[in-house]
Amino acid sequence: MDYDRAQSILQSKDTIRVKWRGEDVWIDSVDPYSQVAAVHLQQDPGVSKNVPIAELEEYGSAAPQ
């Protein structure tokens, strides 16, 4: 994923499915300079991580074709 798409997902009112290394995550913030996203795991909302935006994957029916 690139920064613009991650920012678009973050600002969207729709639920857009995103995975990081096979884990479902929510994007909390994105940094255009470091190209890092703060995410938390959907199954364990208390677990937050800073991950490279490039490692995020949009999936499911809402993903662009």
Secondary structure, 3 states (H helix, E strand, C coil): CCHHHHHHHHHCCCCCCEEECCEEEEEEEEECCCCEEEEEECCCCCCEEEEEHHHEEECCCCCCC
